Amino acid sequence: MSSIQEQRADKSDFHNSVCHTKTARDKRCLCAVLVLVWMYPAFVYRTKDECKLILGGLLFAATLSLSAQKSASISLDAAKGTQIIPKEIYGQFAEHLGSCIYGGLWVGENSDIPNTNGYRTDVLNALKDLKVPVLRWPGGCFADEYHWMDGIGPKENRPKMVNNNWGGTIEDNSFGTHEFLNLCELIGCEPYISGNVGSGTVEELAKWVEYMTSEGDSPMARLRRKNGRDKAWKVKYLGVGNESWGCGGSMRPEYYSDLYRRYATYCRNYDDNRLFKIASGASDYDYNWTKVLMDRVGGRMDGLSLHYYTVTGWDGSKGSATQFDTDDYYWTLGKCREIEDVLEKHIAIMDEKDPKNQVALMLDEWGTWWDVEPGTNPGHLYQQNTLRDAFVASLSLDIFHKYTKRLKMANIAQIVNVLQSMILTQGDKMVLTPTYYVFKMYNVHQDATYLPIDVKCEVAKLEGERNKNRELPMLSATASKNAQGVIHISLSNVDAKERQVVTIDLANVQGKQVAGEILTAAKLTDHNSFDQPDQVKAVPFSGAKLKKNVLTVDLPAKSIVTLEIK
């Protein structure tokens, strides 16, 4: 961080109003002790009452010093959880964008980079460890220019294409339907196919579904077998277009609604495969789009998508991924938390139109969006990933867990080398990002029972025009109980300067031991580079103490912790 940035951080309105540094507390305590020592001779010549008066004043001063330490409390009842956290909340997104596919996931069988049937072995293993539940492909904006027939058959016969959406890159289509669906089988996740509605035809999408899922003697099934795959794949999730209001066709919601009904009609269920059809939904605050689709499509769709990015705006600079100050950090988390209000408003519309909760909300693009790294192609959206991004991930997941009665999937953008990615690659090198570690620490919540919690902590009012009077709790938390009765609690100490002591009241928990992991760093701007790949990583955490039904957790500043109680 530059000296100017440090000055900005020190002058932050936020910290001037709500934060007391540990250094200051320590100095006050030390002064009280020194004063007591210095005044000792005076006690010898004082009356008993005078000594009491002096001691009382000193103890009061010490109490003030100690009270400056931040504290928070959480109430949790393990018997009250009813809602399951779908594992699909931890979904991923891979678009043909920059080096996400080529160089990130796929290098080809003849590459010098160690690979498994063309897939990077290091990336493959990292994704297996992450327990990826669902992967969305081929886009994004790319989906509505992608013609799937160009990506099947012998690789030497596949036509090249220009990726007009993302940097004008020439792609050879060596990664297509077979490569994607086989990848999903290798990492054990559900495929989510985004179909071309913007520039494709009903026939094209219908035949793609047949090609992937038909077991019979149909024309597309025969073509699939000719291309080396006898058994049909299982494909559950089908997106009928993407961002149809924008890069997917610049449509009005009324027009798209009719178009969805037409396309979805011809996307058939073959044999025992059952499609979960997802309509292209709104961006951010476009509540009218949700209203129109719920009115005009309704139960003809199984899911409705939503996109929300933590971004400063779509015009001009979005800010550096690695060079920012404390004010920027708090703004980011405030903007990130605004997704809760957005979810509530879209869900309210869906609840009114669909009281039986038959249409799921799918947040299939979310995450941070910064300026690309200097010297890289602006169209490839390659950005670094700091501790700040890790907090966007943890706070967002905490919120998602609360709304899973309606919210059934979320897909962070994107899996490798693009935006808020899990993994970065460069040639034969690979690093795991801080966001990767959050997802790995949090995967214990997948398919577990959500436990409602009551958090009491300091709440800061973020000042300044860009903050729009947002309020930011200094502590974020979520909890779940798995099928074996094990409790997991994830805590994020948002405060950039102050540690917090969190007291957790565990009702109906028969825990005997606690263990945990922590993710933190010396600076908010710290990140993992190819020269320093382990700058920010999860390590064992020993700052939690369990006594009967009370858990006390000493959270360092700017830290994320997941605890296991059993």
C-alpha positions in Angstrom: 0.0 0.0 0.0 1.4 3.4 -0.9 2.0 6.2 1.6 -1.0 8.1 0.1 -3.2 5.1 0.5 -2.1 4.6 4.0 -2.9 8.2 4.8 -6.4 7.7 3.3 -6.8 4.6 5.4 -5.8 6.4 8.6 -8.2 9.3 7.8 -11.1 6.9 7.1 -14.3 8.4 8.4 -15.3 4.9 9.3 -12.4 4.2 11.6 -12.5 7.7 13.1 -16.0 7.1 14.2 -16.2 3.5 15.3 -12.7 1.9 15.7 -10.3 1.9 18.6 -7.0 0.4 17.8 -5.4 -2.4 19.8 -2.3 -0.3 20.1 -4.2 2.5 21.8 -5.8 0.1 24.3 -2.5 -1.5 25.2 -1.0 2.0 25.8 -3.9 2.9 28.1 -3.5 -0.3 30.1 0.2 0.2 30.4 -0.2 3.8 31.5 -2.6 2.7 34.2 -0.1 0.1 35.5 2.7 2.7 35.5 0.6 5.2 37.3 -0.2 2.6 39.9 3.5 1.9 40.4 4.4 5.5 40.4 1.7 6.4 43.0 2.5 3.5 45.3 4.5 5.6 47.8 1.5 7.9 48.1 -0.7 5.0 49.4 1.6 4.6 52.4 0.6 8.0 53.7 -3.1 7.9 52.9 -6.0 7.0 54.9 -8.0 3.8 54.1 -10.8 5.8 52.5 -8.4 7.9 50.4 -6.7 4.7 49.1 -10.1 3.3 48.2 -10.9 6.4 46.2 -7.6 6.4 44.3 -7.9 2.6 43.5 -11.5 3.1 42.4 -10.4 5.8 39.9 -7.6 3.6 38.6 -9.9 0.6 38.2 -12.5 2.7 36.4 -9.8 3.8 33.9 -8.7 0.2 33.4 -12.4 -0.7 32.8 -12.7 1.9 30.1 -9.5 0.6 28.4 -10.8 -3.0 28.4 -14.3 -1.9 27.2 -12.7 -0.5 24.0 -12.0 -4.1 23.0 -14.6 -5.2 20.4 -16.9 -8.0 21.4 -19.9 -9.7 19.8 -22.4 -12.4 20.7 -24.2 -15.1 18.8 -27.2 -17.3 19.8 -27.6 -20.6 18.0 -30.2 -23.3 18.6 -29.2 -26.6 16.9 -32.8 -27.9 17.2 -34.4 -25.1 15.1 -32.9 -25.7 11.7 -35.3 -26.9 9.0 -34.0 -25.6 5.6 -31.3 -27.5 3.7 -28.5 -25.5 2.1 -28.3 -26.9 -1.4 -24.8 -27.8 -2.5 -25.5 -26.0 -5.7 -25.2 -22.7 -3.8 -21.4 -23.4 -4.2 -21.7 -23.6 -8.0 -19.0 -22.5 -10.5 -19.1 -20.8 -13.9 -16.7 -21.5 -16.8 -17.0 -19.3 -19.9 -15.0 -19.2 -23.1 -13.3 -16.0 -22.0 -9.6 -15.2 -21.9 -7.7 -18.2 -20.5 -10.5 -19.7 -18.5 -11.0 -22.7 -20.8 -7.8 -22.7 -22.9 -4.8 -22.7 -20.6 -6.9 -22.8 -17.5 -9.0 -26.0 -17.7 -7.8 -27.4 -21.0 -4.3 -27.7 -22.5 -4.8 -30.7 -24.8 -3.4 -34.2 -24.7 -0.1 -33.2 -26.4 0.7 -30.3 -24.0 4.0 -30.3 -22.1 1.9 -29.2 -19.1 1.0 -32.3 -17.0 -2.5 -33.2 -18.0 -5.2 -35.9 -17.7 -6.7 -36.5 -21.1 -6.1 -32.9 -22.0 -7.3 -31.4 -18.7 -4.6 -29.7 -16.5 -3.9 -32.2 -13.8 -3.2 -29.6 -11.1 -6.4 -27.7 -11.8 -8.4 -30.9 -12.0 -7.1 -32.0 -8.5 -7.8 -28.6 -7.0 -11.4 -28.7 -8.3 -11.9 -32.1 -6.8 -10.7 -30.9 -3.4 -13.2 -28.0 -3.7 -16.1 -30.4 -4.1 -17.6 -28.4 -7.0 -21.3 -29.3 -7.2 -22.3 -27.8 -10.5 -20.5 -26.1 -13.4 -22.1 -23.6 -15.9 -20.8 -23.6 -19.5 -20.2 -22.2 -22.2 -21.3 -18.7 -21.2 -22.1 -15.9 -20.4 -22.3 -13.7 -23.4 -20.3 -16.3 -25.3 -23.2 -18.8 -25.0 -25.4 -16.9 -27.4 -22.8 -16.9 -30.2 -21.8 -20.6 -29.6 -22.9 -23.2 -32.1 -22.4 -26.6 -30.5 -22.0 -28.5 -33.7 -18.6 -26.7 -34.2 -17.3 -28.3 -31.1 -17.9 -32.0 -31.8 -16.2 -34.6 -33.9 -12.4 -35.0 -34.7 -10.6 -32.0 -33.3 -8.7 -31.4 -36.6 -12.0 -31.0 -38.4 -13.5 -28.5 -36.0 -13.7 -24.9 -37.4 -12.0 -22.1 -35.7 -14.1 -19.1 -34.5 -13.6 -15.5 -33.4 -14.7 -14.8 -29.8 -16.3 -11.4 -30.6 -17.4 -10.9 -27.0 -14.1 -11.2 -25.3 -11.0 -9.7 -26.9 -11.4 -11.1 -30.5 -9.5 -14.3 -29.5 -9.3 -17.0 -32.1 -10.5 -20.4 -30.7 -10.1 -23.7 -32.3 -13.1 -25.4 -30.7 -10.9 -28.2 -29.3 -13.0 -27.9 -26.1 -16.6 -28.7 -26.8 -19.5 -30.7 -25.6 -17.6 -34.0 -25.0 -14.8 -32.2 -23.3 -17.1 -30.3 -21.0 -19.4 -33.1 -20.0 -16.4 -35.5 -19.5 -14.8 -32.9 -17.2 -18.0 -32.7 -15.1 -17.8 -36.5 -14.7 -14.2 -36.3 -13.7 -14.7 -33.8 -10.9 -18.1 -35.2 -9.9 -20.3 -32.2 -10.6 -23.6 -31.6 -12.4 -23.3 -29.9 -15.8 -25.3 -26.7 -16.4 -25.6 -26.0 -20.1 -26.4 -22.4 -21.3 -28.2 -22.7 -24.6 -27.9 -20.3 -27.6 -31.1 -18.3 -27.9 -29.6 -15.0 -29.1 -28.2 -16.2 -32.4 -29.2 -19.8 -32.5 -32.4 -21.6 -33.5 -35.0 -23.7 -31.7 -33.9 -26.7 -33.8 -30.2 -26.2 -32.8 -31.0 -26.2 -29.1 -33.4 -29.1 -29.4 -30.9 -31.2 -31.2 -28.2 -30.4 -28.7 -30.4 -31.7 -25.9 -31.0 -34.9 -27.9 -27.3 -35.3 -28.6 -26.4 -35.1 -25.0 -29.2 -37.1 -23.3 -30.9 -39.5 -25.8 -30.2 -43.2 -25.2 -32.3 -44.3 -28.1 -31.7 -44.8 -31.8 -32.3 -41.1 -32.6 -30.3 -39.2 -35.2 -28.4 -37.1 -32.7 -27.7 -40.2 -30.4 -26.2 -42.0 -33.4 -24.0 -38.9 -34.2 -22.8 -38.9 -30.6 -21.9 -42.6 -30.8 -20.1 -41.9 -34.0 -18.0 -39.3 -32.1 -17.0 -41.8 -29.4 -19.6 -41.6 -26.7 -22.0 -44.5 -26.5 -23.9 -43.8 -23.3 -25.8 -40.6 -23.0 -24.8 -38.0 -20.3 -27.0 -36.9 -17.5 -27.8 -33.2 -18.0 -30.1 -31.7 -15.5 -29.7 -27.9 -15.8 -30.5 -26.1 -19.1 -30.3 -22.3 -19.4 -32.6 -21.0 -22.2 -30.4 -18.1 -23.2 -28.3 -15.7 -21.1 -28.7 -12.0 -20.3 -31.4 -11.7 -22.9 -31.8 -8.1 -21.9 -28.2 -7.4 -23.0 -25.6 -9.4 -24.8 -28.0 -12.2 -25.3 -30.2 -10.3 -27.7 -31.1 -6.9 -26.3 -34.7 -8.1 -25.8 -37.7 -6.8 -23.9 -39.0 -9.1 -21.1 -42.3 -9.5 -22.9 -40.6 -10.6 -26.1 -38.2 -12.9 -24.3 -41.0 -14.5 -22.3 -42.7 -15.6 -25.6 -39.3 -16.7 -27.0 -38.6 -18.8 -23.9 -41.9 -20.6 -24.2 -41.1 -21.5 -27.7 -37.6 -22.8 -27.1 -38.4 -24.6 -24.0 -41.3 -26.5 -25.7 -38.9 -28.3 -27.9 -36.2 -29.1 -25.3 -37.5 -32.7 -24.6 -36.9 -35.1 -21.8 -35.2 -38.2 -23.3 -35.4 -41.6 -21.5 -34.9 -41.0 -17.8 -33.2 -37.6 -18.1 -35.2 -34.7 -16.7 -34.3 -31.2 -17.7 -34.5 -28.4 -15.1 -35.2 -25.4 -17.5 -33.9 -22.0 -16.4 -35.1 -18.8 -17.9 -32.8 -15.8 -18.5 -33.6 -13.5 -15.6 -32.8 -10.0 -14.4 -29.7 -8.0 -13.8 -29.3 -6.5 -10.3 -32.2 -4.1 -9.7 -34.5 -4.9 -12.7 -37.5 -6.0 -10.7 -39.8 -5.5 -13.7 -38.0 -8.2 -15.6 -38.8 -10.7 -12.8 -42.4 -9.5 -12.6 -43.0 -9.9 -16.4 -41.5 -13.4 -16.5 -43.4 -14.6 -13.5 -46.6 -13.3 -15.1 -46.0 -14.5 -18.7 -43.9 -17.7 -18.2 -44.7 -18.8 -14.7 -44.7 -22.5 -14.1 -43.3 -23.2 -17.6 -39.9 -22.6 -16.2 -38.2 -24.5 -13.3 -35.8 -21.7 -12.5 -35.3 -18.0 -13.1 -31.8 -16.6 -13.2 -30.4 -13.4 -11.6 -27.0 -11.7 -12.0 -25.3 -9.4 -9.4 -21.8 -8.2 -9.4 -19.9 -6.2 -6.8 -18.7 -3.5 -9.1 -18.3 0.2 -8.9 -20.1 0.8 -12.2 -19.9 -0.2 -15.9 -18.3 3.0 -17.3 -14.7 3.9 -16.8 -12.3 2.3 -14.3 -13.7 -0.2 -11.9 -10.7 0.1 -9.6 -7.6 -1.9 -9.1 -7.8 -5.5 -7.8 -4.7 -5.1 -5.6 -4.2 -1.3 -5.0 -6.9 0.0 -2.7 -7.3 1.5 0.8 -9.4 0.8 3.8 -12.3 3.0 2.5 -12.4 1.0 -0.7 -12.5 -2.2 1.3 -15.4 -1.1 3.4 -17.3 0.2 0.3 -16.8 -3.2 -1.4 -18.2 -5.1 1.5 -21.2 -2.7 1.8 -21.9 -3.1 -1.9 -21.5 -6.9 -1.6 -24.0 -7.0 1.3 -26.5 -5.1 -0.8 -27.3 -8.4 -2.6 -29.4 -9.3 0.4 -31.8 -6.4 -0.4 -31.8 -7.4 -4.1 -32.6 -11.0 -3.3 -35.4 -10.1 -0.9 -37.1 -7.9 -3.5 -36.9 -10.4 -6.3 -38.0 -13.2 -4.0 -41.0 -11.1 -2.8 -42.2 -10.8 -6.5 -41.7 -14.6 -6.9 -43.5 -15.3 -3.7 -46.5 -13.2 -4.8 -46.8 -14.9 -8.2 -45.7 -18.4 -7.1 -46.9 -19.0 -3.5 -46.2 -22.7 -3.8 -42.5 -22.0 -4.4 -42.4 -24.0 -7.6 -40.0 -21.7 -9.5 -36.4 -21.6 -8.1 -34.2 -18.5 -8.1 -30.8 -19.1 -9.6 -28.0 -16.6 -9.0 -25.9 -17.9 -11.8 -23.4 -15.0 -12.0 -22.0 -13.1 -9.0 -18.7 -11.9 -7.6 -16.3 -9.0 -7.9 -15.3 -7.1 -11.0 -12.1 -5.0 -11.1 -9.9 -3.6 -13.7 -7.8 -6.2 -15.5 -4.2 -6.7 -14.5 -1.8 -4.2 -16.2 -0.5 -5.5 -19.5 -3.2 -8.1 -20.1 -5.9 -8.1 -22.8 -8.8 -5.9 -21.5 -11.3 -8.4 -23.0 -9.9 -11.3 -21.0 -11.0 -10.0 -17.6 -7.9 -11.4 -15.9 -7.7 -9.9 -12.4 -5.9 -10.8 -9.1 -7.7 -11.9 -6.0 -6.9 -10.5 -2.6 -8.2 -10.9 1.0 -10.9 -8.4 0.1 -12.3 -10.8 -2.5 -12.3 -13.6 0.1 -14.6 -11.4 2.3 -16.9 -10.8 -0.6 -17.2 -14.6 -0.9 -17.7 -15.3 2.8 -20.3 -12.5 3.3 -22.2 -13.5 0.2 -22.4 -17.1 1.1 -23.6 -16.2 4.6 -26.4 -14.3 3.0 -27.3 -17.0 0.4 -27.7 -19.6 3.2 -30.6 -17.5 4.6 -32.7 -17.6 1.4 -32.5 -21.2 0.2 -36.2 -21.7 0.4 -36.2 -19.9 -2.9 -32.5 -19.6 -3.9 -31.4 -23.0 -5.1 -28.2 -22.3 -7.0 -25.4 -19.7 -7.2 -22.5 -19.7 -9.6 -19.5 -17.4 -8.9 -17.8 -15.8 -11.9 -15.5 -17.5 -12.8 -13.7 -20.7 -12.1 -10.2 -20.0 -13.5 -8.3 -16.9 -14.6 -11.4 -14.7 -15.0 -12.9 -12.1 -12.5 -13.2 -13.6 -9.0 -11.7 -16.9 -9.8 -10.8 -19.9 -7.7 -7.5 -20.6 -9.5 -4.9 -18.6 -11.5 -2.6 -20.2 -14.1 0.4 -19.1 -16.0 2.1 -21.7 -18.2 2.7 -24.7 -16.1 2.3 -22.7 -12.8 -0.9 -22.6 -10.7 -2.0 -20.7 -7.6 -5.0 -21.0 -5.4 -6.7 -17.7 -4.6 -8.1 -16.4 -1.3 -11.6 -17.0 -2.7 -10.7 -20.7 -3.3 -9.8 -21.1 0.3 -13.2 -19.6 1.4 -15.0 -22.0 -0.8 -13.0 -24.9 0.5 -13.5 -23.9 4.2 -17.2 -23.4 3.5 -17.9 -26.6 1.6 -18.8 -28.3 4.9 -22.1 -26.4 4.7 -23.1 -28.1 1.4 -26.4 -30.1 1.8 -26.3 -29.4 5.6 -29.2 -28.1 7.6 -29.1 -24.3 8.0 -29.2 -23.2 11.6 -30.7 -19.7 12.2 -28.5 -17.5 14.3 -28.9 -14.2 16.1 -25.8 -12.0 15.8 -25.2 -9.0 18.0 -22.3 -6.9 17.0 -21.1 -3.4 16.2 -22.8 -2.0 13.1 -21.0 0.8 11.3 -22.7 3.5 9.2 -20.6 4.0 6.1 -20.3 7.6 5.2 -19.7 9.4 1.9 -21.8 9.8 -1.2 -20.8 6.5 -2.8 -21.8 4.5 0.3 -25.4 5.6 0.1 -25.7 5.4 3.9 -25.0 1.7 3.9 -24.6 -0.1 7.2 -22.0 -2.7 7.7 -22.0 -5.2 10.6 -18.5 -5.8 11.9 -19.2 -9.6 12.2 -20.8 -11.9 9.6 -21.7 -15.5 10.5 -23.5 -18.6 9.3 -24.0 -22.1 10.8 -25.2 -25.5 9.8 -25.6 -29.1 11.0 -24.7 -32.0 8.8 -26.3 -35.5 8.6 -24.0 -36.8 11.3 -25.0 -34.0 13.7 -21.7 -32.1 13.4 -22.0 -28.4 13.8 -20.1 -26.0 11.6 -19.9 -22.2 12.2 -18.3 -19.8 9.9 -17.3 -16.3 11.2 -16.0 -13.3 9.3 -14.4 -10.4 11.3 -14.9 -7.6 8.9 -13.0 -5.0 10.9 -9.7 -4.2 9.2 -8.0 -3.1 12.4 -9.6 -4.7 15.5 -9.8 -8.2 16.8 -13.1 -9.3 18.2 -14.0 -11.7 21.0 -17.2 -13.6 20.0 -19.3 -15.4 22.6 -21.5 -18.1 21.1 -24.4 -19.5 23.1 -24.9 -23.1 21.8 -28.4 -24.3 22.7 -29.1 -28.0 22.2 -25.5 -28.7 21.2 -23.7 -31.6 22.9 -20.3 -30.7 21.7 -17.1 -31.9 23.4 -14.4 -30.5 21.1 -13.8 -27.7 18.6 -11.4 -27.4 15.8 -11.1 -24.8 13.0 -9.3 -23.1 10.1 -8.5 -19.4 9.6 -7.9 -17.3 6.6 -6.2 -13.9 7.1 -3.2 -11.9 6.0 -0.9 -9.1 7.1 -2.6 -6.7 4.7 -6.0 -6.5 3.0 -4.2 -6.2 -0.4 -2.2 -9.4 0.1 -2.7 -12.0 -2.6 -1.1 -15.2 -4.0 1.2 -14.7 -6.9 3.2 -17.2 -8.9 6.3 -16.0 -7.1 4.5 -16.1 -3.7 1.8 -18.7 -4.0 1.2 -19.1 -0.3 0.8 -15.5 0.9 -2.9 -16.0 1.8 -4.0 -19.5 2.7 -6.1 -21.3 5.3 -4.3 -22.7 8.3 -5.3 -24.4 11.6 -7.1 -22.1 14.1 -6.7 -22.6 17.9 -8.5 -19.4 19.1 -11.8 -21.1 20.0 -12.6 -22.5 23.5 -15.6 -24.6 24.3 -16.9 -24.7 27.9 -20.2 -26.5 28.4 -22.6 -24.8 25.9 -20.6 -21.6 25.5 -18.0 -21.2 22.7 -15.6 -18.3 23.0 -13.8 -17.3 19.8 -10.9 -14.8 19.6 -11.1 -13.5 16.0 -8.1 -11.5 14.7 -8.8 -8.5 12.6 -9.7 -9.1 9.0 -10.1 -12.9 9.4 -12.4 -15.6 8.3 -12.8 -18.7 10.4 -14.7 -22.0 10.1 -15.2 -24.1 13.2 -16.3 -27.7 13.6 -18.0 -28.7 16.9 -18.6 -32.4 17.6 
